[in-house]
Amino acid sequence: MTVWDDLVGQERVSEVLTAAARDADALVTAAAADRPLPETSKMTHAWLFTGPPGAGRNQTARAFAAALQCVSPDRALGGAPGCGFCDGCHTSMVGTHADVTTVAAVGAEILVKDMRDTVRKSYTSPANGRWQIILVEDAERLNEKSANAVLKAVEEPAPRTVWLLCAPSLEDVLPTIRSRCRHLNLRTPSVAAVADMLVRREGIAPEVAAAAARATQGHVDRARRLATDPAARERRAAVLKLPLRLDEVGACLKAAQELVDAAAEDAKQLAEEMDGKETEELKAALGAVQGGRMPRGTAGVMKDLEDMQKRRRTRTQRDSLDVALTDLTGFYRDVLALQLGSRTAIANADAEDTLERLARAGSPESTLRRIEAIAACREALDRNVAPLLAVEAMTMALRSG
């Protein structure tokens, strides 16, 4: 199993990155042997991965990082970097490699204080003698100051440092940064490709895999979760019943509260899993005495951790809401397809009776207005509008059409 096996529907991108990893391997070998470096190389110091949600931007970047750190002896025999079994591949994929640093937005933005240490590390030599890799998972969330810090590091990189930036589109990244990166655009995998991956890699029954892939329209991570997590299927079923409940103002407000509460519960569950472990690990690292009393001068460090965890809970809640809004958008897209007599495959085939009922009761114009109301809610959440206010406005708009 190579590191590229989890990239669904990205054969072209895999070929490009495999060729770049081969050239990168040649660069390391030439430098170690003190030989002249090849003039024509497919490898470069900065890469920008873009593509729609679910296409696998972060997974692709991490697979490339693993291929760059691959230490398989098969490389000397002509094997492609990225074997998936060696220590370099394994630790890169699970996030424990000393020379692969991952930066992800904890809250709405990646702050400059979160980037300073990373930028400094990018100028150090790799511990294992291969590459120092900085993977920024949410490059679109860099604010002005943190983006400028990244720009300086990308403009004047260390000789063995590679930057891997991930964002939804080119327009989400500063022109000055993207002009210094090699751009690779990922496409949305086909429903058939996602279903095949779920069957092969997760052992999911073919009919369940096909339903999950169709419902998520090629979003790999959501399809995997929908196929393997009964609670995720229950939440989606509840969201798809929402349009039939919006018959009066009180019902709209109640539905909005339930959506927000469900997202908050998701955030709470994640916090319970992660916050306690992080807090105990930090206390141990700071030398907490028996009984939990912290040494003097460590209160500020603990406060920083609490602030980070609070920002993460807020983002998790909004990400969970966004999943529900995506499901609603797909639902009304199916309603619109039925109203227009389209032959496009219905994503929510398990709710076909409800779709046909709403299609008969409304018009294409009213369905389009409802889709626009959901998009407006997502934009409001991106602007940090209070979630309950944004969702209440949406449910009222869905009722009126």
LOGUKOL-377142 format. One record per residue (C-alpha): residue number from 1; residue in one letter; x, y, z. Coordinates in steps of 0.1 Angstrom, whole numbers. Each point is the difference from the previous one (the first is absolute). Example, Ala and Ser with C-alpha at 12.3 -4.5 7.8 and 13.67 -1.06 7.14 Angstrom:
2
resi,resn,east,north,up
1,A,123,-45,78;
2,S,14,34,-7;
***
This chain:
401
resi,resn,east,north,up
1,M,0,0,0;
2,T,17,32,-11;
3,V,-7,35,14;
4,W,-20,8,-32;
5,D,-26,-27,5;
6,D,-23,22,20;
7,L,-2,27,-27;
8,V,-33,-6,-16;
9,G,-4,11,-36;
10,Q,32,19,-1;
11,E,21,-21,-24;
12,R,15,30,-19;
13,V,10,18,32;
14,S,16,-32,14;
15,E,21,-4,-32;
16,V,12,36,3;
17,L,9,-4,37;
18,T,17,-34,-6;
19,A,22,16,-26;
20,A,8,29,23;
21,A,9,-24,29;
22,R,23,-19,-23;
23,D,18,32,-9;
24,A,1,11,36;
25,D,16,-34,9;
26,A,26,7,-27;
27,L,7,34,15;
28,V,6,-15,34;
29,T,23,-27,-14;
30,A,19,25,-21;
31,A,5,24,29;
32,A,12,-29,23;
33,A,25,-11,-26;
34,D,11,36,-7;
35,R,-10,-4,-37;
36,P,-15,28,-21;
37,L,-37,3,2;
38,P,-22,-7,-31;
39,E,-9,32,-19;
40,T,-35,-13,-9;
41,S,-20,-11,30;
42,K,-37,-5,6;
43,M,6,8,36;
44,T,-5,35,15;
45,H,0,15,35;
46,A,-37,11,2;
47,W,-32,-18,-11;
48,L,-36,12,1;
49,F,-27,-27,0;
50,T,-35,12,-8;
51,G,-33,-17,-6;
52,P,-36,-2,12;
53,P,-8,-13,35;
54,G,4,-37,3;
55,A,24,-3,-30;
56,G,29,-9,24;
57,R,22,31,0;
58,N,15,-7,34;
59,Q,3,-38,-6;
60,T,18,7,-33;
61,A,25,24,16;
62,R,7,-24,29;
63,A,5,-29,-25;
64,F,25,22,-19;
65,A,18,8,33;
66,A,2,-37,7;
67,A,15,-7,-34;
68,L,26,27,5;
69,Q,10,-15,34;
70,C,-1,-36,-13;
71,V,31,-20,10;
72,S,-10,-34,-16;
73,P,31,-18,-13;
74,D,-21,-8,-32;
75,R,7,35,-12;
76,A,35,-10,-8;
77,L,-14,-28,-22;
78,G,-22,24,-20;
79,G,-31,-1,23;
80,A,-21,31,3;
81,P,2,20,32;
82,G,-30,-4,22;
83,C,0,-37,8;
84,G,-24,5,29;
85,F,19,-25,23;
86,C,33,16,10;
87,D,5,22,31;
88,G,1,32,-21;
89,C,-34,-8,-17;
90,H,-17,-12,31;
91,T,9,28,23;
92,S,-8,26,-27;
93,M,-34,-14,-5;
94,V,-9,-2,37;
95,G,14,34,7;
96,T,30,-9,23;
97,H,29,6,-24;
98,A,25,24,15;
99,D,5,18,-33;
100,V,-37,3,-10;
101,T,-17,29,18;
102,T,-38,4,-5;
103,V,-18,33,5;
104,A,-38,1,1;
105,A,-24,27,10;
106,V,-12,-5,35;
107,G,-26,29,-2;
108,A,-12,21,-29;
109,E,36,11,-9;
110,I,36,-11,2;
111,L,15,26,22;
112,V,35,13,-4;
113,K,10,-13,34;
114,D,-9,-35,-12;
115,M,24,5,-30;
116,R,31,16,16;
117,D,15,-33,14;
118,T,-9,-18,-32;
119,V,17,26,-22;
120,R,31,-1,22;
121,K,0,-38,-3;
122,S,-2,2,-38;
123,Y,35,15,1;
124,T,16,-28,19;
125,S,16,-31,-15;
126,P,-21,-32,-1;
127,A,8,-24,29;
128,N,1,-30,-23;
129,G,21,16,-28;
130,R,-29,-1,-26;
131,W,-26,29,0;
132,Q,-15,24,25;
133,I,-37,1,-10;
134,I,-26,25,11;
135,L,-36,-10,-8;
136,V,-26,28,4;
137,E,-34,-17,-2;
138,D,-21,32,0;
139,A,20,25,-20;
140,E,-32,19,-7;
141,R,-3,8,37;
142,L,34,18,2;
143,N,-7,35,11;
144,E,20,30,-13;
145,K,28,-3,25;
146,S,4,-37,-1;
147,A,-2,0,-38;
148,N,28,25,-1;
149,A,22,-22,23;
150,V,-6,-29,-24;
151,L,7,22,-31;
152,K,35,9,14;
153,A,8,-37,6;
154,V,-12,-10,-34;
155,E,19,28,-17;
156,E,33,-9,17;
157,P,-3,-37,8;
158,A,27,-21,16;
159,P,16,-24,-25;
160,R,-16,-31,14;
161,T,-34,14,10;
162,V,-32,-8,-18;
163,W,-33,19,6;
164,L,-33,-18,-7;
165,L,-30,24,0;
166,C,-36,-12,-3;
167,A,-30,22,-8;
168,P,-33,-3,-18;
169,S,10,22,-30;
170,L,28,22,-13;
171,E,-20,31,9;
172,D,1,-9,37;
173,V,37,4,2;
174,L,20,33,-3;
175,P,12,6,-36;
176,T,35,6,13;
177,I,0,-35,16;
178,R,-17,-20,-27;
179,S,23,15,-27;
180,R,29,-16,18;
181,C,-16,-35,2;
182,R,-6,-28,-24;
183,H,-37,-4,-3;
184,L,-18,-33,-1;
185,N,-38,-1,-3;
186,L,-19,-30,13;
187,R,-34,-10,-14;
188,T,-30,-14,18;
189,P,2,-38,-1;
190,S,-28,-18,-18;
191,V,-27,-17,21;
192,A,11,-34,-14;
193,A,37,6,10;
194,V,-10,10,36;
195,A,-23,-30,3;
196,D,28,-23,-12;
197,M,24,14,25;
198,L,-24,-5,29;
199,V,-5,-37,-11;
200,R,38,-6,-4;
201,R,15,19,28;
202,E,-28,1,27;
203,G,-17,-34,-7;
204,I,-34,17,-4;
205,A,-28,-19,-17;
206,P,-4,11,-36;
207,E,-35,13,3;
208,V,8,20,32;
209,A,32,14,-17;
210,A,-20,10,-31;
211,A,-26,18,21;
212,A,26,19,20;
213,A,20,10,-31;
214,R,-32,12,-18;
215,A,-13,19,30;
216,T,33,19,5;
217,Q,6,5,-38;
218,G,36,-10,0;
219,H,11,15,34;
220,V,24,-27,11;
221,D,2,7,37;
222,R,-37,6,5;
223,A,-8,-32,-20;
224,R,23,-20,22;
225,R,-16,14,32;
226,L,-35,-5,-13;
227,A,8,-36,-9;
228,T,17,-9,33;
229,D,-18,22,26;
230,P,-37,-8,8;
231,A,-2,33,19;
232,A,10,19,-31;
233,R,-28,-17,-20;
234,E,-25,9,27;
235,R,10,37,0;
236,R,-3,1,-38;
237,A,-34,-16,1;
238,A,-12,26,25;
239,V,13,28,-21;
240,L,-18,-13,-31;
241,K,-33,-1,19;
242,L,4,37,9;
243,P,-16,15,-31;
244,L,-33,-17,8;
245,R,-1,15,35;
246,L,2,36,-10;
247,D,-38,7,-1;
248,E,-1,28,26;
249,V,23,25,17;
250,G,3,-20,32;
251,A,10,-31,-19;
252,C,27,20,-19;
253,L,15,13,33;
254,K,-1,-34,16;
255,A,16,-17,-30;
256,A,28,27,0;
257,Q,6,-6,37;
258,E,2,-38,-6;
259,L,26,5,-28;
260,V,22,22,21;
261,D,-3,-23,31;
262,A,10,-30,-21;
263,A,30,18,-13;
264,A,9,11,36;
265,E,-3,-36,11;
266,D,24,-11,-27;
267,A,25,27,12;
268,K,-4,-11,36;
269,Q,7,-37,-8;
270,L,32,9,-19;
271,A,11,23,28;
272,E,-5,-27,26;
273,E,22,-23,-21;
274,M,28,24,-6;
275,D,0,28,26;
276,G,5,-22,31;
277,K,29,-19,-17;
278,E,17,32,-11;
279,T,-4,16,34;
280,E,15,-30,18;
281,E,29,-2,-25;
282,L,8,37,4;
283,K,-2,-2,38;
284,A,24,-30,0;
285,A,24,19,-23;
286,L,-1,30,22;
287,G,8,-21,31;
288,A,-33,1,19;
289,V,3,-13,35;
290,Q,-22,-28,14;
291,G,-35,14,6;
292,G,0,21,-32;
293,R,17,31,14;
294,M,19,18,-27;
295,P,35,15,4;
296,R,3,37,2;
297,G,1,19,-33;
298,T,-20,-25,-20;
299,A,-34,15,3;
300,G,5,19,-33;
301,V,8,-32,-19;
302,M,-31,-17,14;
303,K,-21,30,-10;
304,D,13,-1,-36;
305,L,-10,-37,-2;
306,E,-35,8,13;
307,D,-4,28,-25;
308,M,11,-23,-28;
309,Q,-25,-27,11;
310,K,-28,25,1;
311,R,8,12,-35;
312,R,0,-36,-12;
313,R,-34,-7,16;
314,T,-14,30,-18;
315,R,13,-11,-33;
316,T,-11,-36,5;
317,Q,-35,11,7;
318,R,0,21,-32;
319,D,15,-28,-20;
320,S,-28,-23,13;
321,L,-26,26,-10;
322,D,16,2,-34;
323,V,-4,-37,-6;
324,A,-37,3,8;
325,L,-4,30,-23;
326,T,18,-19,-28;
327,D,-25,-29,5;
328,L,-29,25,-3;
329,T,15,15,-31;
330,G,2,-34,-16;
331,F,-35,-7,10;
332,Y,-14,31,-17;
333,R,22,-6,-30;
334,D,-18,-33,-4;
335,V,-34,17,4;
336,L,11,25,-28;
337,A,11,-29,-22;
338,L,-34,-17,3;
339,Q,-18,33,-7;
340,L,20,6,-31;
341,G,-4,-36,-12;
342,S,38,-5,1;
343,R,15,-34,-6;
344,T,28,8,25;
345,A,4,-28,26;
346,I,-18,8,32;
347,A,25,1,29;
348,N,-26,-6,28;
349,A,-18,-30,-15;
350,D,-9,-12,35;
351,A,-23,31,4;
352,E,-15,-1,-35;
353,D,-36,1,13;
354,T,7,33,19;
355,L,18,14,-30;
356,E,-29,-6,-23;
357,R,-25,14,25;
358,L,20,33,2;
359,A,6,1,-37;
360,R,-38,-1,-6;
361,A,-7,25,27;
362,G,24,27,-12;
363,S,16,16,-31;
364,P,35,0,-13;
365,E,3,37,9;
366,S,-10,-6,36;
367,T,25,-29,2;
368,L,28,22,-13;
369,R,-9,26,27;
370,R,3,-27,26;
371,I,34,-11,-12;
372,E,11,37,0;
373,A,-12,3,36;
374,I,22,-30,10;
375,A,30,16,-17;
376,A,-7,33,18;
377,C,0,-19,33;
378,R,34,-15,-8;
379,E,13,34,-9;
380,A,-13,15,33;
381,L,17,-28,20;
382,D,33,8,-18;
383,R,-4,36,11;
384,N,-4,-12,36;
385,V,-37,8,3;
386,A,-15,-18,31;
387,P,-9,-35,-13;
388,L,-35,1,15;
389,L,-9,33,-17;
390,A,14,-11,-34;
391,V,-19,-34,1;
392,E,-32,16,12;
393,A,1,25,-29;
394,M,6,-30,-24;
395,T,-29,-21,13;
396,M,-24,29,-3;
397,A,12,6,-35;
398,L,-5,-38,-8;
399,R,-36,3,13;
400,S,-9,30,-21;
401,G,18,-12,-31;
***
